Amino acid sequence: MGQYMKVATAGEVSPGEARLVEAGGKQIALFNVDGAYFALDNTCTHRGGPLAEGFIEGSAVTCPWHGAQFDIKSGQVMRPPAPQGVTLYPTRIVGEDVEVEV
């Protein structure tokens, strides 16, 4: 089991948006989907594109480099060319803090 680390406050990432954060030396894409927070590894498994800069539609994010699509809630690939999913990190809200377990 990892350690939870504060990466943002609840008001910093609006619904439908993402932000690049760092926790435990890892680059993490933090997403707000309808008020719920999800954290994925920021690196697309196809060619390393930055998922925090991707196009968000509902609970899917499309890599801005080559169009691979991932489920924000699970990290699973929804559309190639990515060969595999990305790591999903557990998140929680403590007061106004958004924390990610790394």
Number of C-alpha atoms within 10 A of each C-alpha: 5 10 10 17 17 18 19 18 14 18 11 13 18 15 15 16 18 25 20 18 18 17 16 13 8 11 16 28 24 28 27 22 21 12 13 13 23 24 27 27 21 26 18 29 19 17 13 13 19 19 30 27 18 22 16 21 12 12 16 21 24 25 27 16 15 15 18 23 25 26 19 28 17 17 21 17 22 17 14 14 16 21 12 16 19 21 16 22 21 15 20 16 15 11 8 11 16 22 23 28 18 17
